[in-house]
Amino acid sequence: MAMSGCGSKKKSDQIITQRVVKKAPQQPVKMQEYNDERDVPWIGKSYHVAINRMPSDSLPMVKDETGQKFVDNIFTLTVSREDGSVFFSRQFTKAFFTNYITDVYRKAGILEGIVFDKADGDWLEFAASVGLPQTDEYIPLVIRLSRMGELTVSQDTQMDTNGDIDEKAAKKNNDEEDDI
């Protein structure tokens, strides 16, 4: 004879949870130094492009929502001619891009990267990013340098994917199917 109890259970006023311990901010976080040098064929000649990233304690630090401090960066971009003479040299900080970023990135972002993209006619193109430290959130920018030394900046609105290759392959497959 089995007995089953449908009686009332004792209710407890105790709630068991884990205590969330807030981490204390560490020392300011710095990105590593970065150097990239390459020779680039441009307007019929070879140019040497050098990009250097240096964390800088002289720039204002930014904080994330936990209070963690991050050191911003200074980038130096130098473009030299074949004979070694300097065609263009400039240092960039986040302040240079202030007209192209939002208030959130002005306050909490750092200049994370500048990289060479391509030579396009009379222009050398570089990709730059101002991002929120240790996140995947950033504003992509395009820096263009003309053969006359003129510099332009804009937000990058193009998605950087291999979609062009996939689209060409799909078009080729569609064309072949049309031939059948």
N, CA, C and O atoms as a DFTB+ gen file, in Angstrom:
720 C
 N C O
     1  1       0.820      -1.138       0.000
     2  2       0.000       0.000       0.000
     3  2       0.886       1.229       0.000
     4  3       1.577       1.560       0.963
     5  1       0.819       1.844      -1.084
     6  2       1.649       3.021      -1.265
     7  2       0.927       4.233      -0.732
     8  3      -0.275       4.428      -0.907
     9  1       1.706       5.003      -0.096
    10  2       1.129       6.238       0.424
    11  2       1.749       7.401      -0.328
    12  3       2.965       7.465      -0.509
    13  1       0.952       8.258      -0.733
    14  2       1.486       9.462      -1.360
    15  2       1.003      10.637      -0.553
    16  3      -0.129      10.691      -0.072
    17  1       1.897      11.553      -0.431
    18  2       1.566      12.719       0.377
    19  2       1.248      13.916      -0.495
    20  3       2.054      14.331      -1.328
    21  1       0.125      14.433      -0.302
    22  2      -0.261      15.649      -1.007
    23  2      -0.330      16.796      -0.029
    24  3      -0.951      17.829      -0.279
    25  1       0.298      16.590       1.043
    26  2       0.235      17.609       2.079
    27  2       0.995      18.864       1.691
    28  3       1.638      18.915       0.642
    29  1       0.921      19.820       2.496
    30  2       1.573      21.086       2.183
    31  2       3.054      20.992       2.496
    32  3       3.481      20.365       3.466
    33  1       3.834      21.657       1.612
    34  2       5.285      21.693       1.811
    35  2       5.625      22.901       2.646
    36  3       4.939      23.923       2.628
    37  1       6.683      22.750       3.360
    38  2       7.143      23.884       4.150
    39  2       7.750      24.917       3.207
    40  3       8.572      24.575       2.357
    41  1       7.362      26.137       3.349
    42  2       7.916      27.203       2.534
    43  2       9.041      27.861       3.317
    44  3       8.964      28.082       4.526
    45  1      10.089      28.160       2.560
    46  2      11.248      28.783       3.179
    47  2      11.336      30.243       2.749
    48  3      11.011      30.590       1.614
    49  1      11.763      31.057       3.635
    50  2      11.973      32.466       3.314
    51  2      13.386      32.711       2.815
    52  3      13.765      33.846       2.527
    53  1      14.168      31.632       2.714
    54  2      15.549      31.790       2.278
    55  2      15.630      31.658       0.759
    56  3      15.058      30.745       0.163
    57  1      16.355      32.594       0.152
    58  2      16.597      32.553      -1.287
    59  2      18.092      32.349      -1.487
    60  3      18.909      33.072      -0.917
    61  1      18.440      31.369      -2.292
    62  2      19.846      31.052      -2.487
    63  2      20.279      31.607      -3.845
    64  3      19.742      31.225      -4.885
    65  1      21.238      32.495      -3.819
    66  2      21.805      33.063      -5.051
    67  2      23.295      33.239      -4.845
    68  3      23.816      33.103      -3.738
    69  1      23.963      33.545      -5.945
    70  2      25.387      33.845      -5.834
    71  2      25.554      35.343      -5.693
    72  3      24.869      36.131      -6.344
    73  1      26.454      35.705      -4.852
    74  2      26.745      37.122      -4.646
    75  2      27.621      37.595      -5.807
    76  3      28.644      36.990      -6.125
    77  1      27.197      38.673      -6.417
    78  2      27.967      39.249      -7.507
    79  2      28.992      40.189      -6.899
    80  3      28.654      41.160      -6.222
    81  1      30.248      39.877      -7.156
    82  2      31.318      40.703      -6.632
    83  2      31.830      41.575      -7.768
    84  3      32.301      41.078      -8.791
    85  1      31.729      42.871      -7.570
    86  2      32.213      43.790      -8.585
    87  2      33.727      43.801      -8.553
    88  3      34.352      43.921      -7.500
    89  1      34.308      43.668      -9.765
    90  2      35.757      43.710      -9.859
    91  2      36.236      45.148      -9.700
    92  3      35.649      46.082     -10.247
    93  1      37.269      45.297      -8.970
    94  2      37.880      46.620      -8.854
    95  2      38.662      46.889     -10.134
    96  3      39.309      45.984     -10.662
    97  1      38.612      48.116     -10.638
    98  2      39.374      48.423     -11.850
    99  2      40.857      48.138     -11.647
   100  3      41.411      48.350     -10.568
   101  1      41.481      47.653     -12.715
   102  2      42.915      47.372     -12.682
   103  2      43.673      48.603     -13.136
   104  3      43.095      49.673     -13.327
   105  1      44.971      48.435     -13.306
   106  2      45.785      49.503     -13.878
   107  2      45.239      49.838     -15.262
   108  3      44.601      48.991     -15.889
   109  1      45.474      51.051     -15.752
   110  2      44.996      51.397     -17.093
   111  2      45.486      50.376     -18.133
   112  3      46.639      49.948     -18.107
   113  1      44.590      50.003     -19.038
   114  2      44.896      49.010     -20.057
   115  2      45.453      49.720     -21.284
   116  3      44.900      50.718     -21.747
   117  1      46.564      49.185     -21.804
   118  2      47.203      49.736     -22.998
   119  2      47.213      48.690     -24.103
   120  3      47.414      47.504     -23.844
   121  1      46.996      49.135     -25.329
   122  2      47.179      48.254     -26.474
   123  2      48.678      48.138     -26.721
   124  3      49.454      48.991     -26.290
   125  1      49.079      47.079     -27.416
   126  2      50.492      46.896     -27.733
   127  2      50.918      47.887     -28.813
   128  3      50.104      48.360     -29.607
   129  1      52.210      48.187     -28.820
   130  2      52.756      48.970     -29.921
   131  2      52.579      48.157     -31.196
   132  3      52.562      46.926     -31.169
   133  1      52.449      48.864     -32.307
   134  2      52.221      48.193     -33.582
   135  2      52.985      48.940     -34.669
   136  3      52.946      50.169     -34.729
   137  1      53.679      48.197     -35.527
   138  2      54.377      48.777     -36.667
   139  2      54.069      47.947     -37.893
   140  3      54.140      46.718     -37.865
   141  1      53.724      48.632     -38.972
   142  2      53.505      47.954     -40.250
   143  2      54.214      48.763     -41.319
   144  3      53.991      49.967     -41.446
   145  1      55.063      48.106     -42.083
   146  2      55.773      48.772     -43.172
   147  2      55.633      47.924     -44.414
   148  3      55.727      46.697     -44.370
   149  1      55.400      48.618     -45.546
   150  2      55.258      47.905     -46.814
   151  2      55.578      48.850     -47.961
   152  3      55.434      50.068     -47.850
   153  1      56.016      48.256     -49.065
   154  2      56.225      49.007     -50.296
   155  2      54.964      48.872     -51.127
   156  3      54.416      47.781     -51.281
   157  1      54.510      50.010     -51.663
   158  2      53.240      50.066     -52.382
   159  2      53.467      50.678     -53.762
   160  3      53.982      51.791     -53.861
   161  1      53.091      49.970     -54.831
   162  2      53.150      50.602     -56.148
   163  2      52.008      51.617     -56.273
   164  3      50.842      51.299     -56.039
   165  1      52.382      52.859     -56.653
   166  2      51.378      53.921     -56.723
   167  2      51.814      54.952     -57.751
   168  3      52.968      55.381     -57.748
   169  1      50.939      55.337     -58.592
   170  2      51.148      56.301     -59.677
   171  2      52.487      56.082     -60.406
   172  3      53.245      57.019     -60.658
   173  1      52.739      54.824     -60.725
   174  2      53.908      54.469     -61.529
   175  2      55.219      54.339     -60.788
   176  3      56.257      54.109     -61.409
   177  1      55.196      54.480     -59.485
   178  2      56.423      54.379     -58.690
   179  2      56.163      53.543     -57.450
   180  3      55.024      53.166     -57.174
   181  1      57.206      53.256     -56.714
   182  2      57.079      52.515     -55.465
   183  2      57.210      53.487     -54.293
   184  3      58.151      54.279     -54.230
   185  1      56.266      53.416     -53.381
   186  2      56.287      54.238     -52.176
   187  2      56.357      53.315     -50.962
   188  3      55.841      52.198     -50.982
   189  1      57.002      53.804     -49.912
   190  2      57.116      53.032     -48.675
   191  2      56.119      53.610     -47.666
   192  3      56.186      54.792     -47.329
   193  1      55.203      52.779     -47.189
   194  2      54.187      53.199     -46.229
   195  2      54.541      52.597     -44.868
   196  3      54.712      51.385     -44.742
   197  1      54.647      53.447     -43.866
   198  2      54.936      52.999     -42.498
   199  2      53.850      53.533     -41.569
   200  3      53.533      54.722     -41.578
   201  1      53.287      52.626     -40.765
   202  2      52.261      52.994     -39.789
   203  2      52.724      52.497     -38.420
   204  3      53.105      51.337     -38.264
   205  1      52.685      53.387     -37.436
   206  2      53.138      53.060     -36.093
   207  2      52.058      53.447     -35.090
   208  3      51.553      54.569     -35.114
   209  1      51.703      52.504     -34.199
   210  2      50.759      52.791     -33.104
   211  2      51.543      52.798     -31.792
   212  3      52.294      51.870     -31.492
   213  1      51.348      53.871     -31.017
   214  2      51.959      53.983     -29.694
   215  2      50.903      54.378     -28.676
   216  3      50.239      55.400     -28.846
   217  1      50.733      53.583     -27.613
   218  2      49.867      54.041     -26.520
   219  2      50.483      55.300     -25.919
   220  3      51.704      55.407     -25.805
   221  1      49.633      56.252     -25.533
   222  2      50.152      57.526     -25.049
   223  2      49.509      57.929     -23.729
   224  3      48.302      58.157     -23.655
   225  1      50.331      58.012     -22.695
   226  2      49.856      58.469     -21.393
   227  2      49.566      59.968     -21.399
   228  3      48.938      60.475     -20.470
   229  1      50.013      60.684     -22.433
   230  2      49.777      62.123     -22.491
   231  2      48.366      62.461     -22.986
   232  3      47.905      63.589     -22.809
   233  1      47.680      61.498     -23.601
   234  2      46.302      61.719     -24.055
   235  2      45.327      61.440     -22.910
   236  3      45.644      60.673     -22.001
   237  1      44.140      62.059     -22.950
   238  2      43.150      61.750     -21.911
   239  2      42.775      60.268     -21.948
   240  3      42.584      59.693     -23.020
   241  1      42.671      59.661     -20.770
   242  2      42.250      58.261     -20.689
   243  2      40.736      58.191     -20.762
   244  3      40.040      59.151     -20.431
   245  1      40.235      57.046     -21.197
   246  2      38.795      56.823     -21.226
   247  2      38.457      55.730     -20.223
   248  3      39.317      54.936     -19.843
   249  1      37.185      55.695     -19.792
   250  2      36.725      54.690     -18.835
   251  2      35.541      53.950     -19.432
   252  3      34.742      54.515     -20.178
   253  1      35.445      52.659     -19.084
   254  2      34.245      51.911     -19.463
   255  2      33.240      51.993     -18.316
   256  3      33.462      52.707     -17.338
   257  1      32.133      51.259     -18.440
   258  2      31.066      51.353     -17.434
   259  2      31.472      50.826     -16.059
   260  3      30.813      51.134     -15.066
   261  1      32.550      50.032     -15.984
   262  2      33.007      49.521     -14.691
   263  2      34.035      50.442     -14.035
   264  3      34.455      50.212     -12.901
   265  1      34.434      51.489     -14.763
   266  2      35.450      52.386     -14.227
   267  2      36.861      52.033     -14.670
   268  3      37.818      52.718     -14.311
   269  1      36.993      50.952     -15.458
   270  2      38.314      50.559     -15.960
   271  2      38.831      51.638     -16.907
   272  3      38.109      52.082     -17.800
   273  1      40.074      52.057     -16.714
   274  2      40.682      53.079     -17.554
   275  2      41.435      52.438     -18.721
   276  3      41.997      51.349     -18.603
   277  1      41.426      53.157     -19.862
   278  2      42.123      52.701     -21.056
   279  2      42.967      53.851     -21.605
   280  3      42.537      55.005     -21.621
   281  1      44.166      53.515     -22.050
   282  2      45.089      54.486     -22.621
   283  2      44.792      54.597     -24.114
   284  3      44.673      53.585     -24.805
   285  1      44.673      55.824     -24.605
   286  2      44.432      56.058     -26.030
   287  2      45.757      55.975     -26.797
   288  3      46.831      55.920     -26.198
   289  1      45.661      55.966     -28.118
   290  2      46.825      55.749     -28.968
   291  2      47.103      56.927     -29.885
   292  3      46.205      57.687     -30.248
   293  1      48.370      57.057     -30.249
   294  2      48.802      57.981     -31.287
   295  2      49.324      57.123     -32.436
   296  3      50.135      56.219     -32.234
   297  1      48.848      57.419     -33.640
   298  2      49.337      56.734     -34.835
   299  2      50.164      57.710     -35.656
   300  3      49.801      58.877     -35.805
   301  1      51.273      57.225     -36.184
   302  2      52.080      58.007     -37.102
   303  2      52.043      57.306     -38.448
   304  3      52.355      56.121     -38.559
   305  1      51.653      58.063     -39.470
   306  2      51.600      57.553     -40.841
   307  2      52.659      58.298     -41.637
   308  3      52.652      59.527     -41.696
   309  1      53.573      57.544     -42.253
   310  2      54.624      58.140     -43.074
   311  2      54.634      57.448     -44.423
   312  3      54.643      56.220     -44.505
   313  1      54.634      58.253     -45.487
   314  2      54.735      57.744     -46.850
   315  2      56.000      58.345     -47.445
   316  3      56.141      59.565     -47.529
   317  1      56.922      57.474     -47.859
   318  2      58.207      57.925     -48.402
   319  2      58.350      57.525     -49.859
   320  3      57.809      56.512     -50.303
   321  1      59.092      58.343     -50.593
   322  2      59.393      58.049     -51.997
   323  2      60.502      57.015     -52.088
   324  3      61.111      56.648     -51.083
   325  1      60.759      56.546     -53.313
   326  2      61.810      55.538     -53.541
   327  2      63.175      56.007     -53.058
   328  3      63.972      55.197     -52.586
   329  1      63.457      57.311     -53.169
   330  2      64.766      57.827     -52.758
   331  2      64.861      58.045     -51.243
   332  3      65.887      58.507     -50.743
   333  1      63.778      57.707     -50.511
   334  2      63.785      57.842     -49.060
   335  2      63.243      59.170     -48.559
   336  3      63.017      59.324     -47.359
   337  1      63.030      60.131     -49.448
   338  2      62.484      61.418     -49.005
   339  2      61.024      61.229     -48.586
   340  3      60.301      60.412     -49.156
   341  1      60.614      61.987     -47.595
   342  2      59.273      61.843     -47.040
   343  2      58.278      62.644     -47.875
   344  3      58.421      63.856     -48.040
   345  1      57.276      61.955     -48.394
   346  2      56.193      62.585     -49.147
   347  2      55.124      63.110     -48.195
   348  3      54.593      64.202     -48.398
   349  1      54.803      62.327     -47.144
   350  2      53.743      62.689     -46.208
   351  2      54.066      62.085     -44.856
   352  3      54.498      60.936     -44.772
   353  1      53.859      62.852     -43.802
   354  2      54.010      62.321     -42.448
   355  2      53.070      63.093     -41.521
   356  3      53.019      64.322     -41.543
   357  1      52.344      62.352     -40.723
   358  2      51.397      62.989     -39.810
   359  2      51.102      62.054     -38.639
   360  3      51.076      60.832     -38.786
   361  1      50.879      62.665     -37.467
   362  2      50.405      61.909     -36.312
   363  2      48.896      62.081     -36.223
   364  3      48.358      63.158     -36.480
   365  1      48.225      60.989     -35.851
   366  2      46.777      60.998     -35.697
   367  2      46.413      60.605     -34.270
   368  3      46.994      59.686     -33.693
   369  1      45.443      61.320     -33.716
   370  2      44.829      60.937     -32.443
   371  2      43.321      60.892     -32.681
   372  3      42.838      61.280     -33.744
   373  1      42.596      60.420     -31.694
   374  2      41.132      60.375     -31.798
   375  2      40.564      61.764     -32.083
   376  3      39.561      61.885     -32.786
   377  1      41.183      62.799     -31.555
   378  2      40.696      64.169     -31.744
   379  2      40.640      64.550     -33.223
   380  3      39.783      65.342     -33.616
   381  1      41.531      64.006     -34.050
   382  2      41.522      64.305     -35.478
   383  2      40.206      63.869     -36.127
   384  3      39.767      64.473     -37.106
   385  1      39.578      62.824     -35.586
   386  2      38.373      62.239     -36.173
   387  2      37.085      62.709     -35.488
   388  3      36.015      62.159     -35.747
   389  1      37.177      63.701     -34.633
   390  2      36.036      64.115     -33.818
   391  2      34.783      64.449     -34.639
   392  3      33.668      64.224     -34.169
   393  1      34.944      64.974     -35.838
   394  2      33.776      65.310     -36.665
   395  2      33.110      64.091     -37.298
   396  3      32.043      64.213     -37.900
   397  1      33.722      62.929     -37.167
   398  2      33.219      61.727     -37.840
   399  2      32.724      60.665     -36.862
   400  3      32.298      59.586     -37.274
   401  1      32.780      60.971     -35.570
   402  2      32.364      59.992     -34.556
   403  2      31.291      60.603     -33.654
   404  3      31.136      61.822     -33.592
   405  1      30.564      59.745     -32.966
   406  2      29.482      60.200     -32.087
   407  2      30.034      60.595     -30.714
   408  3      31.192      60.329     -30.393
   409  1      29.179      61.233     -29.916
   410  2      29.571      61.655     -28.568
   411  2      30.030      60.471     -27.714
   412  3      30.966      60.593     -26.924
   413  1      29.367      59.331     -27.877
   414  2      29.742      58.141     -27.098
   415  2      31.193      57.767     -27.383
   416  3      31.951      57.460     -26.462
   417  1      31.582      57.792     -28.663
   418  2      32.949      57.417     -29.037
   419  2      33.944      58.528     -28.704
   420  3      35.110      58.243     -28.429
   421  1      33.511      59.772     -28.725
   422  2      34.387      60.872     -28.298
   423  2      34.734      60.716     -26.818
   424  3      35.866      60.963     -26.401
   425  1      33.741      60.304     -26.037
   426  2      33.928      60.208     -24.582
   427  2      34.600      58.890     -24.166
   428  3      35.511      58.896     -23.339
   429  1      34.153      57.762     -24.736
   430  2      34.598      56.455     -24.230
   431  2      35.397      55.639     -25.232
   432  3      35.801      54.518     -24.923
   433  1      35.637      56.174     -26.430
   434  2      36.357      55.415     -27.445
   435  2      37.836      55.761     -27.496
   436  3      38.274      56.785     -26.973
   437  1      38.594      54.877     -28.141
   438  2      40.017      55.122     -28.391
   439  2      40.284      54.881     -29.878
   440  3      39.549      54.152     -30.544
   441  1      41.342      55.500     -30.379
   442  2      41.774      55.257     -31.747
   443  2      42.482      53.909     -31.753
   444  3      43.612      53.787     -31.281
   445  1      41.806      52.899     -32.293
   446  2      42.331      51.535     -32.214
   447  2      43.234      51.158     -33.369
   448  3      44.211      50.432     -33.184
   449  1      42.917      51.647     -34.567
   450  2      43.701      51.176     -35.687
   451  2      43.699      52.094     -36.883
   452  3      42.731      52.808     -37.144
   453  1      44.815      52.062     -37.612
   454  2      44.938      52.632     -38.949
   455  2      45.756      51.616     -39.736
   456  3      46.846      51.226     -39.318
   457  1      45.222      51.191     -40.876
   458  2      45.924      50.221     -41.723
   459  2      45.834      50.649     -43.182
   460  3      44.876      51.301     -43.597
   461  1      46.851      50.270     -43.952
   462  2      46.824      50.536     -45.386
   463  2      45.772      49.638     -46.014
   464  3      45.673      48.457     -45.681
   465  1      44.977      50.210     -46.937
   466  2      43.961      49.446     -47.641
   467  2      44.366      49.203     -49.086
   468  3      44.538      48.059     -49.505
   469  1      44.522      50.302     -49.862
   470  2      44.848      50.115     -51.280
   471  2      45.294      51.433     -51.900
   472  3      45.078      52.517     -51.358
   473  1      45.933      51.288     -53.072
   474  2      46.218      52.429     -53.930
   475  2      45.112      52.426     -54.972
   476  3      44.862      51.415     -55.628
   477  1      44.448      53.581     -55.116
   478  2      43.315      53.675     -56.030
   479  2      43.473      54.945     -56.870
   480  3      43.091      56.034     -56.442
   481  1      44.035      54.793     -58.060
   482  2      44.257      55.949     -58.917
   483  2      45.219      56.922     -58.263
   484  3      46.340      56.553     -57.914
   485  1      44.784      58.170     -58.094
   486  2      45.628      59.212     -57.490
   487  2      45.605      59.195     -55.968
   488  3      46.151      60.102     -55.340
   489  1      44.994      58.199     -55.369
   490  2      44.800      58.177     -53.923
   491  2      45.386      56.922     -53.276
   492  3      45.342      55.834     -53.850
   493  1      45.930      57.092     -52.083
   494  2      46.230      55.969     -51.188
   495  2      45.092      55.932     -50.182
   496  3      44.709      56.967     -49.637
   497  1      44.550      54.748     -49.934
   498  2      43.436      54.630     -48.986
   499  2      43.859      53.823     -47.763
   500  3      44.572      52.824     -47.857
   501  1      43.390      54.299     -46.616
   502  2      43.674      53.668     -45.341
   503  2      42.350      53.475     -44.598
   504  3      41.433      54.287     -44.724
   505  1      42.264      52.411     -43.837
   506  2      41.108      52.172     -42.977
   507  2      41.506      52.550     -41.557
   508  3      42.616      52.252     -41.115
   509  1      40.602      53.202     -40.851
   510  2      40.850      53.584     -39.460
   511  2      39.635      53.209     -38.633
   512  3      38.533      53.069     -39.163
   513  1      39.838      53.047     -37.322
   514  2      38.696      52.743     -36.458
   515  2      38.869      53.386     -35.096
   516  3      39.940      53.357     -34.490
   517  1      37.767      53.967     -34.640
   518  2      37.662      54.469     -33.269
   519  2      36.659      53.547     -32.594
   520  3      35.503      53.468     -33.010
   521  1      37.100      52.848     -31.549
   522  2      36.239      51.847     -30.939
   523  2      36.137      51.968     -29.440
   524  3      36.930      52.644     -28.786
   525  1      35.134      51.290     -28.916
   526  2      34.988      51.184     -27.466
   527  2      35.905      50.053     -27.023
   528  3      35.773      48.931     -27.512
   529  1      36.832      50.324     -26.108
   530  2      37.851      49.341     -25.739
   531  2      37.257      47.994     -25.301
   532  3      36.245      47.934     -24.603
   533  1      37.910      46.944     -25.729
   534  2      37.589      45.562     -25.391
   535  2      36.151      45.191     -25.743
   536  3      35.510      44.403     -25.047
   537  1      35.653      45.778     -26.843
   538  2      34.351      45.396     -27.387
   539  2      34.523      45.257     -28.894
   540  3      35.587      45.554     -29.436
   541  1      33.485      44.810     -29.553
   542  2      33.489      44.740     -31.015
   543  2      32.833      45.970     -31.626
   544  3      32.569      45.994     -32.829
   545  1      32.569      46.980     -30.826
   546  2      31.877      48.171     -31.297
   547  2      32.893      49.231     -31.706
   548  3      33.768      49.610     -30.928
   549  1      32.755      49.704     -32.959
   550  2      33.671      50.721     -33.459
   551  2      33.029      51.476     -34.616
   552  3      32.040      51.026     -35.195
   553  1      33.601      52.622     -34.942
   554  2      33.179      53.394     -36.104
   555  2      34.282      53.253     -37.141
   556  3      35.413      53.676     -36.906
   557  1      33.956      52.655     -38.297
   558  2      34.967      52.502     -39.351
   559  2      35.099      53.790     -40.163
   560  3      34.105      54.430     -40.506
   561  1      36.333      54.152     -40.458
   562  2      36.610      55.387     -41.177
   563  2      37.530      55.101     -42.359
   564  3      38.262      54.111     -42.361
   565  1      37.486      55.970     -43.360
   566  2      38.371      55.884     -44.512
   567  2      39.192      57.170     -44.567
   568  3      38.647      58.274     -44.543
   569  1      40.507      57.003     -44.641
   570  2      41.417      58.134     -44.817
   571  2      41.971      58.007     -46.231
   572  3      42.476      56.951     -46.612
   573  1      41.876      59.082     -47.007
   574  2      42.413      59.087     -48.371
   575  2      43.482      60.166     -48.474
   576  3      43.292      61.302     -48.039
   577  1      44.610      59.782     -49.061
   578  2      45.733      60.687     -49.261
   579  2      45.968      60.822     -50.755
   580  3      46.230      59.830     -51.436
   581  1      45.874      62.061     -51.277
   582  2      46.038      62.278     -52.714
   583  2      47.509      62.412     -53.079
   584  3      48.368      62.592     -52.215
   585  1      47.779      62.321     -54.367
   586  2      49.150      62.481     -54.855
   587  2      49.672      63.892     -54.604
   588  3      50.876      64.130     -54.704
   589  1      48.776      64.839     -54.276
   590  2      49.173      66.210     -53.970
   591  2      49.316      66.432     -52.456
   592  3      49.598      67.549     -52.022
   593  1      49.125      65.391     -51.662
   594  2      49.259      65.500     -50.209
   595  2      47.979      65.897     -49.505
   596  3      47.989      66.140     -48.299
   597  1      46.867      65.969     -50.243
   598  2      45.570      66.313     -49.650
   599  2      45.024      65.104     -48.880
   600  3      45.130      63.963     -49.330
   601  1      44.445      65.381     -47.726
   602  2      43.907      64.329     -46.874
   603  2      42.395      64.500     -46.761
   604  3      41.913      65.604     -46.507
   605  1      41.651      63.421     -46.948
   606  2      40.209      63.446     -46.724
   607  2      39.847      62.307     -45.785
   608  3      40.522      61.278     -45.743
   609  1      38.769      62.507     -45.031
   610  2      38.286      61.489     -44.098
   611  2      36.783      61.366     -44.284
   612  3      36.090      62.358     -44.508
   613  1      36.287      60.139     -44.187
   614  2      34.843      59.892     -44.221
   615  2      34.548      58.632     -43.428
   616  3      35.434      57.818     -43.171
   617  1      33.290      58.486     -43.047
   618  2      32.889      57.227     -42.424
   619  2      32.823      56.169     -43.509
   620  3      32.407      56.446     -44.633
   621  1      33.236      54.959     -43.168
   622  2      33.205      53.848     -44.118
   623  2      31.809      53.251     -44.103
   624  3      31.361      52.727     -43.083
   625  1      31.132      53.332     -45.223
   626  2      29.771      52.796     -45.308
   627  2      29.731      51.477     -46.067
   628  3      28.669      50.864     -46.176
   629  1      30.862      51.030     -46.592
   630  2      30.933      49.775     -47.338
   631  2      31.216      48.631     -46.373
   632  3      32.094      48.734     -45.516
   633  1      30.469      47.543     -46.518
   634  2      30.760      46.347     -45.729
   635  2      31.986      45.679     -46.323
   636  3      32.050      45.476     -47.535
   637  1      32.952      45.337     -45.500
   638  2      34.178      44.706     -45.970
   639  2      34.005      43.198     -45.907
   640  3      34.325      42.560     -44.904
   641  1      33.490      42.639     -46.999
   642  2      33.263      41.193     -47.043
   643  2      33.808      40.647     -48.336
   644  3      34.246      41.401     -49.205
   645  1      33.783      39.359     -48.461
   646  2      34.170      38.715     -49.708
   647  2      32.958      38.549     -50.602
   648  3      32.951      37.689     -51.483
   649  1      31.934      39.360     -50.389
   650  2      30.699      39.270     -51.146
   651  2      30.900      39.453     -52.632
   652  3      30.188      38.842     -53.429
   653  1      31.881      40.305     -53.036
   654  2      32.125      40.508     -54.462
   655  2      32.506      39.197     -55.129
   656  3      32.050      38.901     -56.234
   657  1      33.331      38.424     -54.469
   658  2      33.753      37.141     -55.028
   659  2      32.549      36.208     -55.117
   660  3      32.347      35.542     -56.133
   661  1      31.748      36.163     -54.047
   662  2      30.578      35.291     -54.032
   663  2      29.562      35.716     -55.087
   664  3      28.944      34.872     -55.736
   665  1      29.389      37.045     -55.260
   666  2      28.443      37.532     -56.256
   667  2      28.894      37.167     -57.659
   668  3      28.067      36.794     -58.491
   669  1      30.192      37.267     -57.943
   670  2      30.703      36.905     -59.262
   671  2      30.497      35.418     -59.525
   672  3      30.109      35.024     -60.626
   673  1      30.756      34.597     -58.516
   674  2      30.566      33.156     -58.666
   675  2      29.091      32.838     -58.899
   676  3      28.767      31.995     -59.736
   677  1      28.197      33.500     -58.169
   678  2      26.765      33.258     -58.330
   679  2      26.302      33.699     -59.716
   680  3      25.498      33.019     -60.354
   681  1      26.815      34.848     -60.179
   682  2      26.444      35.336     -61.507
   683  2      26.921      34.361     -62.572
   684  3      26.195      34.069     -63.522
   685  1      28.148      33.853     -62.416
   686  2      28.688      32.900     -63.380
   687  2      27.825      31.641     -63.409
   688  3      27.503      31.131     -64.482
   689  1      27.451      31.140     -62.226
   690  2      26.595      29.946     -62.153
   691  2      25.246      30.211     -62.800
   692  3      24.732      29.357     -63.522
   693  1      24.660      31.387     -62.552
   694  2      23.365      31.739     -63.158
   695  2      23.485      31.840     -64.669
   696  3      22.595      31.390     -65.391
   697  1      24.582      32.430     -65.161
   698  2      24.797      32.545     -66.599
   699  2      24.921      31.167     -67.239
   700  3      24.388      30.918     -68.321
   701  1      25.642      30.266     -66.543
   702  2      25.798      28.901     -67.089
   703  2      24.463      28.183     -67.127
   704  3      24.188      27.438     -68.067
   705  1      23.609      28.400     -66.096
   706  2      22.296      27.761     -66.077
   707  2      21.418      28.304     -67.180
   708  3      20.612      27.568     -67.751
   709  1      21.562      29.597     -67.494
   710  2      20.784      30.202     -68.578
   711  2      21.178      29.613     -69.926
   712  3      20.356      29.549     -70.841
   713  1      22.421      29.185     -70.054
   714  2      22.904      28.617     -71.311
   715  2      22.370      27.214     -71.549
   716  3      22.386      26.729     -72.680
   717  1      21.901      26.565     -70.506
   718  2      21.452      25.169     -70.627
   719  2      20.137      25.075     -71.284
   720  3      19.615      23.975     -71.464
